[in-house]
Structures are given as structure tokens and as C-alpha cells.
Amino acid sequence: MLSFEITHQDHCRRLESYLRTLMPISPSGYARKLIKNGAAKLNGVPAAPDSFLALHDSVTLKESATTTAQLSPIRPVLDILYEDSQILIVNKPPGLPMHRTAECEDNLVDVGHSYMIQRETPCKLYPVNRLDRGTSGAVILAKSSSSAGIYGRQVKETGLDKLYLALVWGTPDNSGVITEPLDEKESETRYRILIAGENCSLLAVTPISGRMHQIRRHLAAIGHPVIGDKRYSGGDMPELSGFALHSFRTALALAESGDLTVSAPLSDEMLNLCERRGIGRDTLLETIYLLV
């Protein structure tokens, strides 16, 4: 039996995603087959593909020549939270732009395209939704223009059920609704405090509308900007690649198999920043697990 202990890198990840991370070149559906057949277990018992993992959980795999051959000691460059024949949901690192910019630099679409070629499953990738360069977390990429159209219409017509984590300066009210118009359009952002730190607070934030930079602008408007967000009064944090805003949980209706919820593990940058601001790692991880 092969045994693996869950670390912070996979806290709140789906079991199927974790197995694909362990076996990045395995055939499509192999991880799900292991789970369905009971060859993969969570804490010693059978589990569903969409079971969420927690720090120090144990994942075991029945040892076989096929499974052992699929294991890789290196984590894949593209952190895939979910994949089917139409879309990928990827955990974007902070500081990485979605598209190619004027400068010659990495971007999520090109990194994804190169990875799919390397994995011998080449396809062109199309962003269904977007995150700012400085924001980390879950973002959807379609594998074809037709799939991009299907999911793009879903986002436009019904929106995405998204929950963000934001580390902001100061301590706002325990919860609130921000309705300040943006770009002369009605806008709404809801938030609640999860944990208070040293002159900062970790918030769970839900954008009801979808205006450009909505969360960043709304939190700055109430005097509690996102830490490290230079554009909206959050200050300059040279140790950060981006700023302290993370797309943590995304729920959507899949064209192939019904409703899906994924959550994106926090980046090391976000975890380390919270610790420096007085929010203990164990408390933080326990708190966000309650949100999945």
C-alpha cells in the first residue's frame, strides 16, 4: 500500500485532483477509476472523487505496477483542480497574467498550452472567466472555442458562485454589504470577517455583480484595502508577487455531469503573509476548510 500525507499545498483540494497531481501523466479517468474501485482511500475508507482533503489526511493507493509507473516526484507546472473533456479549472499563482502582455513574460494561457503539449493532450485554451494578475486561485479555461461559448454564456447569464479570501488592512464591521456603484453601474459585494490579525482581517468575500476590480475597489472604498494592492491604496509589499486576494471556491453547472464545487489551496505567499500578520497557519487552515 502506498501512503501519502496531505500538506498545506493540497488542503481543501478534491481527492480526484490530488491523485491527478500525484500522477500527472496518467490517462484521463484513471484517478476516478482508482477511487471507484476502492484502490484509493481517504483516511482508510472509500471516498468520493469530490471529497475535500484536509491537512494531515492520509491518502492510500493500492500498489500496482501500473499505478507506481504513473507516479511523479515533481508536481505539475499547471495546478489543475478539475478537468473534463471541455474545461480545466486551474489554481492560478499570484502575479501571473492571464494572457500575453506587451512584455515577454509567462502567462497562464501559454503555460497551460505548453503543459498540455508536454502531457501529450494538446489543445488550445480559452479563458472562460478572468482573474487580475495579482489575484491567485481558481479560474476556468475551456478546451475549445465551442466550450468557451457554452460556459461563457453561463457566466454571463447566471454568473459564477464564487467565494474569495481577502486579507485587508484594519478591522471592518464583522459583516457587511457594499453597494457603491462602479463605473456608474449598480454593484454589490458581501463580506464577513473570518479571522482578525495584527491591524488586518481575513475576509470571506462574495461579489454579487461582476464589475472590473470590484472586490478591490469596494474594499478600498470602505477604508480596508487588500494588502499589497498598490493600485487601490493597499501599499507596496515587495515580498508579494501579487496581492492578498485569492479566488478560493467556485461552483458551476457542468455541461456533462451536473453541479461541481472546487476550492483552490492557498499559495505559500498568502499563508506566509497571514502568519506574519498574526494569523496562525493551523487556525487559518481549519477556518477555510469550513468554507468548502
PETARA-V801808 format. One record per residue. N is the residue number from 0. PHI is phi in radians with two decimals (999 if undefined). D_FIRST is the distance of its C-alpha to the first C-alpha in Angstrom with 2 decimals. Layout:
n=<N & N>
phi=<PHI & PHI>
d_first=<D_FIRST & D_FIRST>
//
This chain:
n=<0 & 1 & 2 & 3 & 4 & 5 & 6 & 7 & 8 & 9 & 10 & 11 & 12 & 13 & 14 & 15 & 16 & 17 & 18 & 19 & 20 & 21 & 22 & 23 & 24 & 25 & 26 & 27 & 28 & 29 & 30 & 31 & 32 & 33 & 34 & 35 & 36 & 37 & 38 & 39 & 40 & 41 & 42 & 43 & 44 & 45 & 46 & 47 & 48 & 49 & 50 & 51 & 52 & 53 & 54 & 55 & 56 & 57 & 58 & 59 & 60 & 61 & 62 & 63 & 64 & 65 & 66 & 67 & 68 & 69 & 70 & 71 & 72 & 73 & 74 & 75 & 76 & 77 & 78 & 79 & 80 & 81 & 82 & 83 & 84 & 85 & 86 & 87 & 88 & 89 & 90 & 91 & 92 & 93 & 94 & 95 & 96 & 97 & 98 & 99 & 100 & 101 & 102 & 103 & 104 & 105 & 106 & 107 & 108 & 109 & 110 & 111 & 112 & 113 & 114 & 115 & 116 & 117 & 118 & 119 & 120 & 121 & 122 & 123 & 124 & 125 & 126 & 127 & 128 & 129 & 130 & 131 & 132 & 133 & 134 & 135 & 136 & 137 & 138 & 139 & 140 & 141 & 142 & 143 & 144 & 145 & 146 & 147 & 148 & 149 & 150 & 151 & 152 & 153 & 154 & 155 & 156 & 157 & 158 & 159 & 160 & 161 & 162 & 163 & 164 & 165 & 166 & 167 & 168 & 169 & 170 & 171 & 172 & 173 & 174 & 175 & 176 & 177 & 178 & 179 & 180 & 181 & 182 & 183 & 184 & 185 & 186 & 187 & 188 & 189 & 190 & 191 & 192 & 193 & 194 & 195 & 196 & 197 & 198 & 199 & 200 & 201 & 202 & 203 & 204 & 205 & 206 & 207 & 208 & 209 & 210 & 211 & 212 & 213 & 214 & 215 & 216 & 217 & 218 & 219 & 220 & 221 & 222 & 223 & 224 & 225 & 226 & 227 & 228 & 229 & 230 & 231 & 232 & 233 & 234 & 235 & 236 & 237 & 238 & 239 & 240 & 241 & 242 & 243 & 244 & 245 & 246 & 247 & 248 & 249 & 250 & 251 & 252 & 253 & 254 & 255 & 256 & 257 & 258 & 259 & 260 & 261 & 262 & 263 & 264 & 265 & 266 & 267 & 268 & 269 & 270 & 271 & 272 & 273 & 274 & 275 & 276 & 277 & 278 & 279 & 280 & 281 & 282 & 283 & 284 & 285 & 286 & 287 & 288 & 289 & 290 & 291>
phi=<999 & -1.65 & -2.22 & -2.37 & -1.77 & -1.32 & -1.86 & -1.06 & -1.13 & -2.14 & -1.10 & 1.46 & -1.38 & -1.21 & -1.02 & -1.06 & -1.08 & -1.08 & -1.13 & -1.16 & -1.21 & -1.18 & -2.20 & -1.14 & -1.77 & -1.18 & -1.06 & -1.00 & 1.59 & -1.15 & -1.08 & -1.10 & -1.10 & -1.05 & -1.17 & -1.09 & -1.46 & 1.39 & -1.38 & -2.05 & -2.28 & -1.98 & 0.93 & 1.47 & -2.26 & -1.03 & -2.51 & -1.56 & -0.99 & -1.67 & -1.16 & -1.57 & -1.58 & -2.22 & -0.87 & 1.31 & -1.03 & -2.00 & -1.95 & -2.06 & -2.17 & -1.12 & -1.33 & -2.62 & -1.09 & -1.15 & -1.13 & -1.05 & -1.18 & -1.46 & -1.21 & -2.21 & -1.35 & -1.95 & -1.23 & -1.14 & -1.18 & -1.81 & -1.50 & -1.59 & -1.55 & -2.76 & -2.63 & -2.44 & -1.26 & -1.95 & -2.43 & -2.08 & -2.02 & -2.08 & -1.58 & -1.32 & -1.23 & -1.17 & 1.51 & -1.71 & -1.23 & -1.22 & -2.09 & -1.10 & -1.91 & -1.08 & -1.38 & -1.45 & -2.60 & -1.14 & -2.60 & -1.09 & -1.10 & -1.20 & -1.05 & -1.12 & -1.07 & -1.10 & -1.15 & -1.12 & -1.16 & -1.04 & -1.39 & 1.17 & -2.29 & -1.12 & -2.88 & -1.47 & -1.94 & -2.23 & -1.09 & -1.55 & -2.28 & -2.35 & -2.10 & -1.06 & -0.88 & -1.37 & -1.54 & -1.81 & 2.00 & -1.24 & -2.53 & -1.77 & -2.11 & -1.58 & -1.61 & -2.73 & -1.16 & -1.17 & -1.15 & -1.07 & -1.15 & -1.06 & -1.35 & -1.09 & -1.14 & -1.07 & -1.10 & -1.21 & -1.47 & -2.09 & 1.30 & -1.87 & -1.44 & -2.13 & -2.16 & -1.89 & -1.93 & -2.30 & -1.70 & -2.07 & -1.27 & 1.40 & -2.27 & -1.32 & -0.98 & -0.95 & -2.69 & -3.01 & -2.21 & -1.83 & -2.15 & -1.07 & -1.06 & -2.15 & 0.95 & 1.09 & -2.20 & -1.03 & -2.53 & -2.52 & -2.30 & -1.94 & -2.57 & -2.60 & -1.34 & -1.67 & -2.56 & -1.71 & -2.06 & -1.48 & 0.93 & -2.77 & -2.52 & -1.64 & -1.94 & -1.67 & -2.20 & -2.12 & -1.45 & -1.46 & -1.69 & -2.34 & -1.45 & -1.07 & 1.00 & -1.01 & -1.06 & -1.09 & -1.22 & -1.17 & -1.18 & -1.13 & -1.14 & -1.67 & 1.48 & -2.33 & -1.19 & -1.15 & -1.08 & 1.54 & -1.54 & -1.03 & -1.14 & -2.12 & 1.20 & -1.56 & 1.50 & -1.70 & -2.11 & -1.02 & -1.34 & -1.74 & -1.31 & -2.37 & -2.47 & -1.51 & -2.32 & -2.34 & -1.37 & -1.52 & -2.26 & -2.29 & -2.15 & -2.68 & -1.63 & -1.40 & -1.17 & -1.71 & -2.53 & 1.55 & -1.29 & -2.42 & -2.20 & -2.18 & -2.30 & -1.88 & -0.95 & -1.21 & -1.25 & -1.02 & -1.04 & -1.18 & -1.08 & -1.15 & -1.11 & -1.05 & -1.09 & -1.14 & -1.69 & 1.54 & -1.85 & -1.09 & -1.10 & -1.09 & -1.08 & -1.07 & -1.14 & -1.10 & -1.20 & -1.26 & -1.10 & -1.23 & -1.59 & -1.39>
d_first=<0.00 & 3.81 & 6.41 & 10.09 & 13.27 & 16.21 & 19.37 & 22.93 & 22.57 & 20.58 & 22.19 & 23.64 & 21.94 & 20.90 & 17.23 & 18.08 & 19.84 & 16.99 & 14.73 & 17.86 & 18.29 & 14.93 & 15.84 & 19.65 & 20.68 & 18.60 & 21.04 & 22.60 & 20.89 & 17.46 & 15.88 & 17.90 & 16.87 & 13.12 & 14.32 & 16.87 & 14.75 & 12.33 & 9.36 & 9.72 & 10.49 & 12.72 & 12.89 & 10.96 & 13.41 & 14.36 & 16.53 & 19.17 & 19.28 & 22.02 & 20.39 & 21.43 & 19.18 & 20.55 & 20.42 & 17.66 & 15.69 & 11.91 & 10.19 & 6.57 & 5.83 & 4.92 & 5.07 & 8.80 & 11.89 & 13.39 & 10.92 & 10.61 & 14.39 & 14.98 & 13.61 & 16.61 & 17.28 & 20.47 & 21.05 & 23.39 & 27.06 & 27.54 & 25.68 & 25.33 & 24.98 & 25.60 & 26.54 & 28.09 & 30.73 & 33.48 & 32.38 & 30.14 & 29.97 & 29.54 & 29.37 & 32.51 & 32.90 & 36.15 & 39.03 & 37.99 & 40.67 & 39.91 & 42.36 & 44.05 & 46.89 & 50.04 & 48.28 & 45.89 & 42.59 & 39.11 & 38.78 & 36.04 & 37.30 & 37.54 & 34.19 & 32.64 & 34.63 & 33.61 & 29.92 & 30.19 & 31.97 & 29.41 & 26.64 & 28.95 & 29.64 & 33.13 & 35.20 & 37.83 & 36.91 & 39.39 & 39.19 & 39.59 & 40.14 & 40.66 & 39.97 & 42.36 & 41.49 & 40.92 & 38.75 & 34.96 & 32.56 & 32.01 & 34.30 & 34.45 & 34.98 & 36.05 & 35.31 & 38.85 & 42.30 & 42.33 & 39.12 & 40.63 & 43.70 & 41.88 & 39.94 & 42.89 & 45.06 & 42.60 & 42.65 & 46.45 & 47.16 & 44.69 & 43.15 & 39.58 & 38.27 & 37.35 & 36.78 & 37.28 & 36.77 & 39.78 & 40.58 & 44.37 & 47.15 & 48.69 & 48.21 & 49.35 & 49.97 & 46.90 & 46.83 & 49.17 & 50.13 & 51.68 & 54.06 & 56.04 & 56.93 & 55.48 & 57.45 & 59.89 & 57.26 & 55.91 & 52.60 & 50.34 & 47.45 & 45.93 & 44.14 & 43.08 & 42.20 & 38.62 & 39.02 & 42.07 & 41.90 & 44.63 & 47.28 & 44.65 & 42.73 & 39.51 & 40.47 & 38.83 & 41.12 & 41.74 & 44.22 & 46.11 & 48.18 & 47.12 & 49.67 & 49.15 & 47.66 & 48.13 & 45.81 & 46.98 & 50.63 & 50.53 & 48.86 & 51.36 & 54.15 & 53.46 & 53.39 & 49.63 & 48.48 & 44.94 & 44.35 & 44.71 & 46.43 & 49.52 & 51.10 & 51.32 & 52.21 & 48.71 & 49.57 & 48.34 & 44.92 & 44.51 & 40.97 & 39.88 & 39.34 & 40.48 & 41.17 & 39.40 & 38.95 & 35.59 & 35.05 & 32.29 & 32.04 & 33.25 & 33.68 & 35.16 & 35.71 & 33.89 & 36.02 & 33.25 & 31.31 & 33.10 & 32.67 & 30.09 & 29.58 & 27.79 & 27.89 & 27.85 & 26.36 & 29.22 & 30.08 & 30.07 & 33.86 & 34.19 & 31.93 & 33.82 & 37.16 & 36.50 & 35.61 & 38.81 & 40.76 & 39.62 & 36.80 & 33.79 & 30.43 & 28.69 & 31.64 & 31.66 & 28.02 & 28.36 & 31.60 & 30.53 & 27.49 & 30.17 & 31.68 & 28.90>
//
